[in-house]
C-alpha cells in the first residue's frame, strides 16, 4: 500500500533495506509505533498524529492488529506509550485467545 500510495511521509521508509530493518525492529519489540516528530506535510498526517499497533495472535497465527491513533497535540507520545501499550497488549492477547479457541 505505502509504495502505491506514494505518500511523501512514507518515502524515507521505503528506501533500500529500511523496510526490512523496520520489520525486524517491530518483531523484536512486539509492537509498532509511529511517533515522527518532523514538520507536518500538507495533505498527510505526518507530524500530526502518533500511533501504536499491537498484533492479535493465537499461537503463530496472525489475525490482525489493534491500533490506537491520536492527535499529537492532544497527548505526547511518551505519555500515551506508557498509558496505552500494556492495556492494548492485554486486549490483543485476550482477543487472540478467543480467536484461537474457535
N, CA, C and O atoms as CSV, one atom per row, in Angstrom:
chain,resi,resn,atom,element,x,y,z
A,1,UNK,N,N,0.813,-1.186,0.000
A,1,UNK,CA,C,0.000,0.000,0.000
A,1,UNK,C,C,0.863,1.259,0.000
A,1,UNK,O,O,0.630,2.174,-0.789
A,2,UNK,N,N,1.860,1.305,0.885
A,2,UNK,CA,C,2.681,2.516,1.009
A,2,UNK,C,C,3.409,2.820,-0.298
A,2,UNK,O,O,3.541,3.986,-0.670
A,3,UNK,N,N,3.879,1.797,-0.995
A,3,UNK,CA,C,4.571,2.024,-2.267
A,3,UNK,C,C,3.615,2.570,-3.330
A,3,UNK,O,O,3.985,3.446,-4.111
A,4,UNK,N,N,2.404,2.058,-3.354
A,4,UNK,CA,C,1.417,2.505,-4.351
A,4,UNK,C,C,0.844,3.872,-4.013
A,4,UNK,O,O,0.542,4.659,-4.909
A,5,UNK,N,N,0.694,4.156,-2.728
A,5,UNK,CA,C,0.101,5.406,-2.284
A,5,UNK,C,C,1.007,6.603,-2.567
A,5,UNK,O,O,0.523,7.706,-2.821
A,6,UNK,N,N,2.315,6.384,-2.523
A,6,UNK,CA,C,3.320,7.419,-2.783
A,6,UNK,C,C,3.153,8.632,-1.868
A,6,UNK,O,O,3.257,9.776,-2.312
A,7,UNK,N,N,2.895,8.370,-0.590
A,7,UNK,CA,C,2.799,9.424,0.411
A,7,UNK,C,C,4.207,9.940,0.693
A,7,UNK,O,O,5.086,9.144,1.022
A,8,UNK,N,N,4.451,11.245,0.575
A,8,UNK,CA,C,5.788,11.785,0.827
A,8,UNK,C,C,6.337,11.422,2.216
A,8,UNK,O,O,7.548,11.286,2.388
A,9,UNK,N,N,5.455,11.269,3.192
A,9,UNK,CA,C,5.902,10.919,4.541
A,9,UNK,C,C,6.440,9.498,4.605
A,9,UNK,O,O,7.229,9.178,5.494
A,10,UNK,N,N,6.024,8.636,3.673
A,10,UNK,CA,C,6.462,7.242,3.677
A,10,UNK,C,C,7.745,7.018,2.887
A,10,UNK,O,O,8.416,6.007,3.095
A,11,UNK,N,N,8.095,7.905,2.012
A,11,UNK,CA,C,9.237,7.692,1.110
A,11,UNK,C,C,10.537,7.320,1.819
A,11,UNK,O,O,11.215,6.397,1.368
A,12,UNK,N,N,10.919,7.994,2.909
A,12,UNK,CA,C,12.183,7.613,3.561
A,12,UNK,C,C,12.190,6.174,4.072
A,12,UNK,O,O,13.245,5.546,4.162
A,13,UNK,N,N,11.007,5.657,4.405
A,13,UNK,CA,C,10.921,4.308,4.951
A,13,UNK,C,C,10.947,3.235,3.865
A,13,UNK,O,O,11.068,2.049,4.171
A,14,UNK,N,N,10.837,3.636,2.622
A,14,UNK,CA,C,10.794,2.688,1.515
A,14,UNK,C,C,12.121,2.597,0.773
A,14,UNK,O,O,12.199,1.940,-0.265
A,15,UNK,N,N,13.154,3.236,1.278
A,15,UNK,CA,C,14.464,3.246,0.638
A,15,UNK,C,C,15.308,2.059,1.093
A,15,UNK,O,O,15.354,1.751,2.284
A,16,UNK,N,N,15.971,1.396,0.157
A,16,UNK,CA,C,16.943,0.349,0.467
A,16,UNK,C,C,16.409,-0.721,1.398
A,16,UNK,O,O,15.328,-1.269,1.184
A,17,UNK,N,N,17.180,-1.012,2.433
A,17,UNK,CA,C,16.822,-2.063,3.386
A,17,UNK,C,C,15.997,-1.536,4.558
A,17,UNK,O,O,15.836,-2.234,5.560
A,18,UNK,N,N,15.480,-0.334,4.448
A,18,UNK,CA,C,14.754,0.287,5.554
A,18,UNK,C,C,13.529,-0.516,5.956
A,18,UNK,O,O,13.267,-0.682,7.148
A,19,UNK,N,N,12.769,-1.022,4.979
A,19,UNK,CA,C,11.557,-1.786,5.292
A,19,UNK,C,C,11.907,-3.045,6.078
A,19,UNK,O,O,11.271,-3.354,7.087
A,20,UNK,N,N,12.924,-3.772,5.609
A,20,UNK,CA,C,13.319,-5.000,6.294
A,20,UNK,C,C,13.823,-4.706,7.707
A,20,UNK,O,O,13.519,-5.449,8.641
A,21,UNK,N,N,14.582,-3.639,7.866
A,21,UNK,CA,C,15.077,-3.261,9.191
A,21,UNK,C,C,13.924,-2.882,10.110
A,21,UNK,O,O,13.928,-3.223,11.293
A,22,UNK,N,N,12.943,-2.181,9.568
A,22,UNK,CA,C,11.779,-1.782,10.357
A,22,UNK,C,C,10.975,-3.013,10.796
A,22,UNK,O,O,10.532,-3.083,11.942
A,23,UNK,N,N,10.789,-3.971,9.901
A,23,UNK,CA,C,10.075,-5.199,10.255
A,23,UNK,C,C,10.817,-5.949,11.353
A,23,UNK,O,O,10.193,-6.444,12.291
A,24,UNK,N,N,12.126,-6.038,11.249
A,24,UNK,CA,C,12.942,-6.707,12.269
A,24,UNK,C,C,12.787,-6.014,13.616
A,24,UNK,O,O,12.647,-6.673,14.646
A,25,UNK,N,N,12.811,-4.695,13.607
A,25,UNK,CA,C,12.674,-3.909,14.842
A,25,UNK,C,C,11.295,-4.118,15.475
A,25,UNK,O,O,11.190,-4.286,16.689
A,26,UNK,N,N,10.252,-4.109,14.664
A,26,UNK,CA,C,8.889,-4.280,15.174
A,26,UNK,C,C,8.712,-5.679,15.748
A,26,UNK,O,O,8.117,-5.843,16.813
A,27,UNK,N,N,9.224,-6.689,15.048
A,27,UNK,CA,C,9.112,-8.053,15.564
A,27,UNK,C,C,9.837,-8.201,16.894
A,27,UNK,O,O,9.337,-8.867,17.801
A,28,UNK,N,N,11.002,-7.591,17.019
A,28,UNK,CA,C,11.767,-7.682,18.265
A,28,UNK,C,C,11.034,-6.992,19.417
A,28,UNK,O,O,11.021,-7.500,20.538
A,29,UNK,N,N,10.426,-5.839,19.143
A,29,UNK,CA,C,9.716,-5.088,20.185
A,29,UNK,C,C,8.368,-5.728,20.514
A,29,UNK,O,O,7.900,-5.651,21.651
A,30,UNK,N,N,7.744,-6.361,19.516
A,30,UNK,CA,C,6.421,-6.944,19.713
A,30,UNK,C,C,5.286,-5.976,19.444
A,30,UNK,O,O,4.122,-6.306,19.668
A,31,UNK,N,N,5.608,-4.799,18.973
A,31,UNK,CA,C,4.597,-3.798,18.638
A,31,UNK,C,C,5.224,-2.762,17.702
A,31,UNK,O,O,6.445,-2.684,17.567
A,32,UNK,N,N,4.358,-1.970,17.060
A,32,UNK,CA,C,4.828,-0.941,16.137
A,32,UNK,C,C,4.379,0.432,16.624
A,32,UNK,O,O,3.365,0.562,17.309
A,33,UNK,N,N,5.146,1.445,16.262
A,33,UNK,CA,C,4.782,2.817,16.621
A,33,UNK,C,C,5.008,3.742,15.434
A,33,UNK,O,O,5.770,3.439,14.516
A,34,UNK,N,N,4.333,4.860,15.482
A,34,UNK,CA,C,4.619,5.959,14.573
A,34,UNK,C,C,4.647,7.194,15.458
A,34,UNK,O,O,3.621,7.639,15.973
A,35,UNK,N,N,5.828,7.725,15.616
A,35,UNK,CA,C,5.982,8.881,16.505
A,35,UNK,C,C,6.879,9.923,15.864
A,35,UNK,O,O,7.673,10.580,16.539
A,36,UNK,N,N,6.742,10.068,14.549
A,36,UNK,CA,C,7.601,11.023,13.854
A,36,UNK,C,C,7.427,12.426,14.418
A,36,UNK,O,O,6.323,12.843,14.767
A,37,UNK,N,N,8.504,13.117,14.497
A,37,UNK,CA,C,8.465,14.461,15.075
A,37,UNK,C,C,8.805,15.528,14.043
A,37,UNK,O,O,9.043,16.686,14.385
A,38,UNK,N,N,8.823,15.129,12.797
A,38,UNK,CA,C,9.126,16.100,11.740
A,38,UNK,C,C,7.995,17.087,11.551
A,38,UNK,O,O,6.943,16.965,12.177
A,39,UNK,N,N,8.211,18.053,10.698
A,39,UNK,CA,C,7.174,19.060,10.451
A,39,UNK,C,C,5.998,18.446,9.705
A,39,UNK,O,O,6.177,17.490,8.950
A,40,UNK,N,N,4.804,18.977,9.904
A,40,UNK,CA,C,3.644,18.482,9.162
A,40,UNK,C,C,3.873,18.602,7.658
A,40,UNK,O,O,4.472,19.568,7.185
A,41,UNK,N,N,3.393,17.618,6.922
A,41,UNK,CA,C,3.463,17.635,5.462
A,41,UNK,C,C,2.037,17.849,4.974
A,41,UNK,O,O,1.162,17.032,5.259
A,42,UNK,N,N,1.785,18.939,4.238
A,42,UNK,CA,C,0.417,19.225,3.777
A,42,UNK,C,C,-0.199,18.025,3.066
A,42,UNK,O,O,0.443,17.375,2.241
A,43,UNK,N,N,-1.448,17.748,3.402
A,43,UNK,CA,C,-2.165,16.653,2.769
A,43,UNK,C,C,-1.889,15.294,3.380
A,43,UNK,O,O,-2.412,14.291,2.894
A,44,UNK,N,N,-1.078,15.227,4.441
A,44,UNK,CA,C,-0.781,13.957,5.107
A,44,UNK,C,C,-0.993,14.114,6.604
A,44,UNK,O,O,-1.252,15.211,7.098
A,45,UNK,N,N,-0.878,13.004,7.314
A,45,UNK,CA,C,-0.970,13.057,8.772
A,45,UNK,C,C,0.407,13.141,9.414
A,45,UNK,O,O,0.515,13.158,10.640
A,46,UNK,N,N,1.463,13.194,8.603
A,46,UNK,CA,C,2.832,13.236,9.129
A,46,UNK,C,C,3.015,14.428,10.052
A,46,UNK,O,O,2.728,15.569,9.689
A,47,UNK,N,N,3.499,14.142,11.253
A,47,UNK,CA,C,3.731,15.195,12.228
A,47,UNK,C,C,2.489,15.621,12.983
A,47,UNK,O,O,2.575,16.435,13.903
A,48,UNK,N,N,1.319,15.079,12.608
A,48,UNK,CA,C,0.066,15.472,13.249
A,48,UNK,C,C,-0.499,14.382,14.139
A,48,UNK,O,O,-1.258,14.671,15.065
A,49,UNK,N,N,-0.143,13.135,13.874
A,49,UNK,CA,C,-0.672,12.021,14.649
A,49,UNK,C,C,0.456,11.102,15.101
A,49,UNK,O,O,1.530,11.065,14.502
A,50,UNK,N,N,0.186,10.363,16.171
A,50,UNK,CA,C,1.051,9.297,16.656
A,50,UNK,C,C,0.206,8.030,16.657
A,50,UNK,O,O,-1.023,8.102,16.638
A,51,UNK,N,N,0.860,6.870,16.678
A,51,UNK,CA,C,0.100,5.627,16.757
A,51,UNK,C,C,0.928,4.510,17.377
A,51,UNK,O,O,2.158,4.529,17.363
A,52,UNK,N,N,0.202,3.537,17.921
A,52,UNK,CA,C,0.771,2.306,18.454
A,52,UNK,C,C,-0.084,1.173,17.901
A,52,UNK,O,O,-1.312,1.265,17.893
A,53,UNK,N,N,0.561,0.106,17.441
A,53,UNK,CA,C,-0.152,-1.068,16.953
A,53,UNK,C,C,0.425,-2.328,17.582
A,53,UNK,O,O,1.643,-2.483,17.669
A,54,UNK,N,N,-0.450,-3.224,18.018
A,54,UNK,CA,C,-0.018,-4.495,18.596
A,54,UNK,C,C,-0.682,-5.624,17.814
A,54,UNK,O,O,-1.824,-5.485,17.378
A,55,UNK,N,N,0.030,-6.751,17.632
A,55,UNK,CA,C,-0.542,-7.854,16.872
A,55,UNK,C,C,-1.575,-8.637,17.678
A,55,UNK,O,O,-1.485,-8.739,18.902
A,56,UNK,N,N,-2.547,-9.180,16.973
A,56,UNK,CA,C,-3.515,-10.100,17.556
A,56,UNK,C,C,-3.117,-11.486,17.061
A,56,UNK,O,O,-3.276,-11.815,15.885
A,57,UNK,N,N,-2.596,-12.290,17.986
A,57,UNK,CA,C,-2.051,-13.605,17.651
A,57,UNK,C,C,-2.757,-14.698,18.425
A,57,UNK,O,O,-3.201,-14.491,19.554
A,58,UNK,N,N,-2.857,-15.873,17.800
A,58,UNK,CA,C,-3.196,-17.098,18.530
A,58,UNK,C,C,-2.166,-18.119,18.059
A,58,UNK,O,O,-2.204,-18.600,16.926
A,59,UNK,N,N,-1.252,-18.428,18.961
A,59,UNK,CA,C,-0.103,-19.250,18.562
A,59,UNK,C,C,0.721,-18.463,17.557
A,59,UNK,O,O,1.082,-17.311,17.797
A,60,UNK,N,N,1.013,-19.094,16.436
A,60,UNK,CA,C,1.785,-18.427,15.387
A,60,UNK,C,C,0.887,-17.741,14.357
A,60,UNK,O,O,1.386,-17.121,13.418
A,61,UNK,N,N,-0.424,-17.847,14.527
A,61,UNK,CA,C,-1.378,-17.277,13.568
A,61,UNK,C,C,-1.616,-15.799,13.860
A,61,UNK,O,O,-2.045,-15.434,14.954
A,62,UNK,N,N,-1.336,-14.960,12.879
A,62,UNK,CA,C,-1.600,-13.525,12.986
A,62,UNK,C,C,-2.993,-13.256,12.438
A,62,UNK,O,O,-3.267,-13.519,11.267
A,63,UNK,N,N,-3.871,-12.731,13.284
A,63,UNK,CA,C,-5.241,-12.430,12.872
A,63,UNK,C,C,-5.405,-10.982,12.428
A,63,UNK,O,O,-6.285,-10.678,11.623
A,64,UNK,N,N,-4.583,-10.103,12.935
A,64,UNK,CA,C,-4.714,-8.683,12.622
A,64,UNK,C,C,-3.957,-7.875,13.654
A,64,UNK,O,O,-3.015,-8.368,14.275
A,65,UNK,N,N,-4.373,-6.637,13.835
A,65,UNK,CA,C,-3.724,-5.810,14.844
A,65,UNK,C,C,-4.748,-4.907,15.512
A,65,UNK,O,O,-5.826,-4.636,14.983
A,66,UNK,N,N,-4.370,-4.463,16.672
A,66,UNK,CA,C,-5.143,-3.494,17.431
A,66,UNK,C,C,-4.321,-2.221,17.418
A,66,UNK,O,O,-3.163,-2.222,17.837
A,67,UNK,N,N,-4.906,-1.143,16.944
A,67,UNK,CA,C,-4.146,0.110,16.810
A,67,UNK,C,C,-4.890,1.265,17.466
A,67,UNK,O,O,-6.119,1.320,17.482
A,68,UNK,N,N,-4.102,2.178,18.001
A,68,UNK,CA,C,-4.625,3.439,18.528
A,68,UNK,C,C,-3.873,4.549,17.818
A,68,UNK,O,O,-2.643,4.552,17.763
A,69,UNK,N,N,-4.626,5.484,17.280
A,69,UNK,CA,C,-4.063,6.652,16.599
A,69,UNK,C,C,-4.650,7.880,17.279
A,69,UNK,O,O,-5.857,7.952,17.507
A,70,UNK,N,N,-3.793,8.845,17.603
A,70,UNK,CA,C,-4.284,10.037,18.283
A,70,UNK,C,C,-3.570,11.275,17.750
A,70,UNK,O,O,-2.503,11.190,17.142
A,71,UNK,N,N,-4.177,12.400,17.991
A,71,UNK,CA,C,-3.589,13.672,17.578
A,71,UNK,C,C,-2.379,13.979,18.456
A,71,UNK,O,O,-2.453,13.910,19.683
A,72,UNK,N,N,-1.292,14.309,17.824
A,72,UNK,CA,C,-0.051,14.595,18.545
A,72,UNK,C,C,-0.221,15.752,19.522
A,72,UNK,O,O,0.417,15.779,20.574
A,73,UNK,N,N,-1.071,16.694,19.180
A,73,UNK,CA,C,-1.261,17.851,20.060
A,73,UNK,C,C,-2.104,17.514,21.292
A,73,UNK,O,O,-2.111,18.274,22.261
A,74,UNK,N,N,-2.813,16.386,21.263
A,74,UNK,CA,C,-3.674,16.019,22.382
A,74,UNK,C,C,-2.906,15.329,23.507
A,74,UNK,O,O,-3.102,15.639,24.682
A,75,UNK,N,N,-2.030,14.391,23.142
A,75,UNK,CA,C,-1.267,13.624,24.133
A,75,UNK,C,C,0.122,13.381,23.558
A,75,UNK,O,O,0.253,12.957,22.410
A,76,UNK,N,N,1.153,13.644,24.343
A,76,UNK,CA,C,2.517,13.390,23.901
A,76,UNK,C,C,2.770,11.895,23.742
A,76,UNK,O,O,2.117,11.082,24.396
A,77,UNK,N,N,3.707,11.532,22.885
A,77,UNK,CA,C,3.972,10.120,22.643
A,77,UNK,C,C,4.430,9.374,23.893
A,77,UNK,O,O,3.910,8.289,24.157
A,78,UNK,N,N,5.376,9.897,24.678
A,78,UNK,CA,C,5.809,9.138,25.871
A,78,UNK,C,C,4.663,8.824,26.836
A,78,UNK,O,O,4.578,7.716,27.366
A,79,UNK,N,N,3.782,9.805,27.059
A,79,UNK,CA,C,2.654,9.586,27.965
A,79,UNK,C,C,1.700,8.537,27.407
A,79,UNK,O,O,1.273,7.644,28.139
A,80,UNK,N,N,1.361,8.628,26.133
A,80,UNK,CA,C,0.448,7.669,25.522
A,80,UNK,C,C,1.055,6.271,25.494
A,80,UNK,O,O,0.366,5.283,25.751
A,81,UNK,N,N,2.341,6.190,25.183
A,81,UNK,CA,C,3.035,4.898,25.167
A,81,UNK,C,C,2.922,4.242,26.542
A,81,UNK,O,O,2.616,3.055,26.648
A,82,UNK,N,N,3.167,5.008,27.569
A,82,UNK,CA,C,3.099,4.485,28.935
A,82,UNK,C,C,1.673,4.081,29.321
A,82,UNK,O,O,1.468,3.063,29.981
A,83,UNK,N,N,0.703,4.877,28.909
A,83,UNK,CA,C,-0.688,4.628,29.295
A,83,UNK,C,C,-1.352,3.519,28.482
A,83,UNK,O,O,-2.135,2.741,29.028
A,84,UNK,N,N,-1.051,3.435,27.189
A,84,UNK,CA,C,-1.833,2.584,26.295
A,84,UNK,C,C,-1.203,1.240,25.938
A,84,UNK,O,O,-1.933,0.285,25.672
A,85,UNK,N,N,0.126,1.133,25.922
A,85,UNK,CA,C,0.750,-0.078,25.395
A,85,UNK,C,C,0.334,-1.336,26.157
A,85,UNK,O,O,-0.145,-2.286,25.539
A,86,UNK,N,N,0.501,-1.370,27.456
A,86,UNK,CA,C,0.176,-2.587,28.223
A,86,UNK,C,C,-1.304,-2.969,28.091
A,86,UNK,O,O,-1.592,-4.141,27.849
A,87,UNK,N,N,-2.252,-2.037,28.240
A,87,UNK,CA,C,-3.659,-2.422,28.055
A,87,UNK,C,C,-3.957,-2.909,26.632
A,87,UNK,O,O,-4.776,-3.809,26.441
A,88,UNK,N,N,-3.305,-2.326,25.653
A,88,UNK,CA,C,-3.504,-2.786,24.271
A,88,UNK,C,C,-2.980,-4.207,24.105
A,88,UNK,O,O,-3.635,-5.039,23.476
A,89,UNK,N,N,-1.807,-4.494,24.663
A,89,UNK,CA,C,-1.244,-5.838,24.565
A,89,UNK,C,C,-2.138,-6.849,25.278
A,89,UNK,O,O,-2.333,-7.959,24.783
A,90,UNK,N,N,-2.674,-6.481,26.418
A,90,UNK,CA,C,-3.571,-7.376,27.152
A,90,UNK,C,C,-4.843,-7.641,26.347
A,90,UNK,O,O,-5.299,-8.781,26.258
A,91,UNK,N,N,-5.412,-6.593,25.765
A,91,UNK,CA,C,-6.631,-6.755,24.965
A,91,UNK,C,C,-6.359,-7.619,23.729
A,91,UNK,O,O,-7.165,-8.487,23.393
A,92,UNK,N,N,-5.243,-7.391,23.062
A,92,UNK,CA,C,-4.892,-8.169,21.866
A,92,UNK,C,C,-4.669,-9.637,22.238
A,92,UNK,O,O,-5.061,-10.529,21.486
A,93,UNK,N,N,-4.046,-9.894,23.387
A,93,UNK,CA,C,-3.813,-11.279,23.833
A,93,UNK,C,C,-5.163,-11.970,24.112
A,93,UNK,O,O,-5.346,-13.132,23.748
A,94,UNK,N,N,-6.082,-11.278,24.739
A,94,UNK,CA,C,-7.393,-11.840,25.028
A,94,UNK,C,C,-8.155,-12.141,23.728
A,94,UNK,O,O,-8.754,-13.206,23.581
A,95,UNK,N,N,-8.122,-11.206,22.810
A,95,UNK,CA,C,-8.782,-11.431,21.514
A,95,UNK,C,C,-8.156,-12.639,20.825
A,95,UNK,O,O,-8.868,-13.493,20.296
A,96,UNK,N,N,-6.828,-12.714,20.829
A,96,UNK,CA,C,-6.124,-13.846,20.217
A,96,UNK,C,C,-6.512,-15.169,20.863
A,96,UNK,O,O,-6.711,-16.164,20.167
A,97,UNK,N,N,-6.621,-15.186,22.194
A,97,UNK,CA,C,-7.024,-16.402,22.910
A,97,UNK,C,C,-8.425,-16.838,22.471
A,97,UNK,O,O,-8.670,-18.020,22.226
A,98,UNK,N,N,-9.320,-15.888,22.378
A,98,UNK,CA,C,-10.701,-16.221,21.997
A,98,UNK,C,C,-10.780,-16.677,20.541
A,98,UNK,O,O,-11.545,-17.585,20.217
A,99,UNK,N,N,-9.997,-16.054,19.668
A,99,UNK,CA,C,-9.989,-16.478,18.271
A,99,UNK,C,C,-9.371,-17.861,18.127
A,99,UNK,O,O,-9.790,-18.653,17.283
A,100,UNK,N,N,-8.372,-18.147,18.956
A,100,UNK,CA,C,-7.703,-19.440,18.901
A,100,UNK,C,C,-8.526,-20.579,19.449
A,100,UNK,O,O,-8.230,-21.743,19.181
A,101,UNK,N,N,-9.567,-20.261,20.222
A,101,UNK,CA,C,-10.376,-21.319,20.838
A,101,UNK,C,C,-11.556,-21.723,19.972
A,101,UNK,O,O,-12.304,-22.632,20.331
A,102,UNK,N,N,-11.731,-21.065,18.842
A,102,UNK,CA,C,-12.861,-21.409,17.945
A,102,UNK,C,C,-12.624,-22.710,17.230
A,102,UNK,O,O,-13.467,-23.145,16.445
